[in-house]
């Protein structure tokens, strides 16, 4: 019996016996995201003309939303998306709603769009900026009407992130009556100003103020120039979805050399492009892992011993080994495996990944590990308390 089938059996047992670990402790999915995306696009091709007609006839938003949910639900448990027509093609926008993991699954989904779909549709991940046109943007929420041009901003930059102070006279009643609604409204406007990805990446904290500050403010349409200037990047880079996929964050830890079970406490340093996984793990949360698993995506890591590497160039050899294993998995499993980071510990090397199809990954990993002469290699879900499974 293969490792994937063992995981499947563990899942069945956990459901049958409440005293065992819960379903989410075993990263098995009845249908992988790879499979779900394929099914979703096949159905989308057959039915998307109905959605285009609803847009053309300016149908009620609820009808459009229901049709959109029907078309996307084979791939995504929860549908966060918008549609529209830009004068040339139809736009399908996959919103992130503050969840970085949705960026990765959204890009995978976009990249699998068939030619028949792309003939009519742009597939966009993250709300796009409206540039200077944001000044004409208006939101009505109940009795509150707010224009983007009514908002004054002050930015305070530190370590590559900005805190925003926000003053808007027209929003004061909403701020005092329903602060959560006020924040939701503002985040929509910020997405329209700089794009959803830039807002998530570079805006750290937001605070509403009752009176304007006694120094020059900037408008929402000037916020993009402010971000570009402070990040020393172009507007094209700021709006490029792929550039966010390739952003890595480095981290360092005080390692516990006595850690012998691969639970990531022996780590000296690492890097990741999905920081929410790392933060959740050490914060004993599982939001990112569970959110991915809802769509058939498994976030996990491989770990293996480093004690066999003994030389003056040990650091280089450790990185070379990780790179070689990762490269072979990416090349052999382009539709099933995505490397998201790695770490070096006192005792173990770590490879962090998301599996679009875990079965494919677990079938391929032993071949790659044996090729590189690893004494053993284990797999674990990216979740505190999850069990380890020896692959070889």
N, C-alpha and C positions, 0 to 999 in steps of 0.2 A: 504493500500500500504506500503510495506517495505521500509527501508531506501535505500537499493540498487536500487530499482525501482525509487525512488525519484531522486537519483543521475543520473540515466539513462535518466529520463525525463528532468532534468536540462541540461544535455548534449545536448539533442535534441533541446531544446529551445535556448541554446546558439548558436547553429549552425544556427538556423533559424533567430535569431534576433541579428545582429551585435552589438547592443547597450548593450547586456548582457555580462556577463563574458565569456571569451574564453573557448574553450574546455578543455584546460589544467588546468583550475581552478576547474574542476569537475573530480575527479579521477575515471572515469568510463571507462572500456575497453570492447569492444565488445567480445573479447576473452581473457580470463585470461592466465597468463603464465602457470599455471598448465595445462590448457587445451591444450595450444600450445605445451608444452613439450611432452605431451602424443601423440599428432598427429605427431610431428616431429620424435619421436623414432619409431612409427609405420611405417612411410614412410622410415626411415633410414634402418630398418631391410629389407625392400623389395628391396632397391636400392643400399645398400652399396657395394655389390659385384662389381658393375660397377666402383666405386671409387677405390677399391683394384686393379682392373685390370689396371686402368690408372696409378696407382703408380708402379705396377709391370712392365709395358711396358715403363716406363719413358716417359709418354705422355707430351706434351707441358704444361708448367705451367698454361697457360690460360685455357686449357681444364680441368685440375685438379681443378683449382680455381672455374670455373663455375659449375662444378659438386658438389663441396663442398658447394658452396653458395645455390644451389638448395636444397640440403639435409638439410641444417641448417635453411633456411629462414622461414620455418613454425614456428620456435621458436623465432628466433632473427631477428629484423628489419635490423640490420647491422651485417655482418659476419666478425669477426676478428678471423681467425683460420688458422692453418697449419696442414698438414698431412705428414706422412712419414712411413718408415718401419725400425724397429730397429734390424732386424735379426731374431726376434722371433714373434713379433706381430706388428700390424700397430698402429701408434700413431695419435690420433686426439687431437691437442693442441688448446685450446681456449685462445686466447691472450686477455690481459686486456687493453692494449693501454693506460695505465695511469689512468684508471677509476676503482676505488675500488668497485663500485657497481657491476661491471662485475664479480668480485670474487664470490659474493654471488649467483648471478644468474647462473654462471658457475658451482659452486659446486652443486646447486640444480639440474641442468641439468645432471651433471655427475652421481649424486646419483640415478637418475631415469633411467639410461641406462639398457635396458633389457639384460637378460642372453645371448641371441643370438648375441647381439652386442659385449659383453665382451669376447666372445669366440675368436674373431679376433682382437679386438681393445682395446688399453689403452686410456682412456679418461683423459686428463691432463688439468688442469686449470693453466694457466700461463706458459710462456716459461721456460724450465728447464735449469739448469746450465750444461755446458759440462766439468766442472772441469778443470783439467790440460790440457785436450785436446783442450782447448780454444786457446792455443798457436799456434795451426795449423789452426785456423779459419781465413779465409780471406774473405773480402768483396770487390767486384768490383762495383763502382758506376760511370758510365760514364768513364772518363779517369782516375779516381782515384782508386787505388788499395791499400787497407790497410790490413795489417796482425795484428792480436791481439798482437803479440809479439813486434810490433813496438811502442806500446803505453806505456808511463810512467805515473804513477799516484802518487799523494801525497794526503793523506787524513787528514782532520782536523775535529776531532770529538767534538761535543758539544751537550749535552742533548739527547744523544742517536741517533743522526743523523750526517752524515758525509758530509762535503763539499769536492768536488773533484777538484783538480788542474790537468789538463791534458796537456801533451806535446806529440806531434807526428809529426815528421818532414814531413812524407809523407802526412799528412792531412793539412798542412799549406796552400797549394793552394786552397783546398776545403773550409777551414775555412774563407779565405779571399774572396772567390768568392761566396759561398753559405753557410752561417753559419747555416741555418736551416737544410740543408742536412747533414752538419757535425754533428750536434746534433743527428739527426735521426740515422745516422750510429753508433755513439757512444752508443746510448741507446740500439741498437741491440746487440752490443758487451758486454755491461754491463749485459744485460739479459742472454747472453750466459755464462758470468763469474760467476754470483752469483744467477741467476734465476730472473725472472721478478718480483716476489713478494718481494724478498729482496731488489731489486733495487728500487722499488716503496716505500717501507717502510723505508729504512735506508739511501738512498742517497738524500740529501736535495738540494744541489746546485752544478752546474758544471761550471767550467770556463776553457776555453782553454788558454794556455800561449804560448808565442812566443819563449821562451828559457827555457831549463831545470833549475830547482832550484839547488842551491848548497848544496843539502843534499840528502841522499839516497831515491830513489823512489821504488815503488813496481810495479809489472807487473799485468796484468789483472787476471792471474790465482792465484796470491797471494792475490787478493782483498777479496776473500771469507774468507781466514784465518784472514784477518784484521777485517772483519765484525764480525766473530765468536768470536774473542778475545775481541773486544770492547763491544759486546752485552752479553758476558759470556753465550753463548749457544753452542749447538753442531751443526755440519753440518746437521745432520738429522732434528733437529728442524728448522734450517734455511730453509730447502727445503720442510718442511711439510706444505702442503696447509691448512690443518685443523687448524694448530696453528695460522694462520693469521685470520681465521674466528673468533677465540675466543679471539682476542686481544681487550682489552677495553682501551679507553682513557677517563680520568676523566677531567671534566671542572668545573669551579666555576665562578659565576657571582655576580654582584652587583644588588640584586633584587629590583624591583619596587613593593613595597607592595600595591600600588594603582591599579596595573594591575588586572582587574576583568573579562577579557574575554578569558583567556586561550591561549593568544598569546605568551607564553613562556618568558615574560619579568619579571615575578615574581620568576623565578628560582634562587635558591640558589646554588645548585650543581647538577651535573648529570654525567652520564657515557655513552659511546657509543662505539660500534664496527664498526660503519659506520660514521666516523668523517666528511666525505664530506657532509652528510646531514645537520649536525649541522652548519658547516662552511658556506654552501650555504644559510641556513635559515637566519642567522644573517648578512650575507653579501648581502642579498637581491638578491640572485641568485637562479636559479632553475635547474642547469645542471643535478645534480644527480637525482632529482625527475623526470625530463623529460626523461632522458635516460632510467630509469627504466620503465616509463609509455609506452615508445615506444615498449617495449616487453610484455606489459600486466601486469606489476608489479606495485603495488601501495605502495608508501612509505607514511606512515601516523603516527599519534599518537592519543592516547586516553587520555583524561584528565577528572578529577573528583575532587570534593571539598574535602578539608582536615579539614574543620572547625568543623566537628563532632568528630574529634579525639582530646581529651583533657585529658592529663595525664602526669605524670612525664616521662613516657617512650614513648612519642609521636613519636620521631624519629624512634624507633624500630618498633612501630606499623605501621608507614607509609611504611617502607620497607617491613614489613611482608605482608601488604595488596597488595602492588605492586607485590611481589613475588608470592603470592597465585593466583592472577588474571592471571599473566603471565604463571605460570605453568599449570593452567587449560586450557588456550587457546592453549598452545603448545601441550598438551597431547590430546586434543580433535580435533585439527586441524593440525596434523603433515605435511600435504601436502599443507596447505594453509596459515599458519601463521608462521612468524619468528620474535622473539624478538630481537631487535638490540640495546636497551638501555632504560634508564629511567632517570627521574629527579624529584627532590623535589622542590616545590616552596613555597612561603609564603601562597598562597591560594589554589594551585592545586597540585595534583600528576599527573605525566606524564608517559605513557608507549609508547615507540617508536617501530615501527614494520615495516616490509615489508609484504605485502599480496600477496602471489602467486595466490590467488583467493579471491578477495575482497568480493564477494557475500557470500562465506562460512563464512568469518570473521564477517561480519555484521549481519549474522543470528545467530551466536553463542554468540557474545559479550553481548547482553541483558540478556541472561540466566545466564552468569557468573556474570555480574554486580548485578543483582537482588539477586543472591545467597549471595553476600557479603554485601547486605543491603545499597548499594550506593543510595543516594538521586537522583542523576542524573549522567550521564556519556555522554561525547560528543566525536565525531570523527572529525578529521581535516586532510586534506592532509598536508604533511610536506613542506609547501610552504607559504611564507609570503603573506598575503592578501587573503588566501583561506578561504572559509566560513566554519563555524562549523555546524555539524549536530548532534542533540541530539539523542542518541541511546536509552536511557531510561529516 
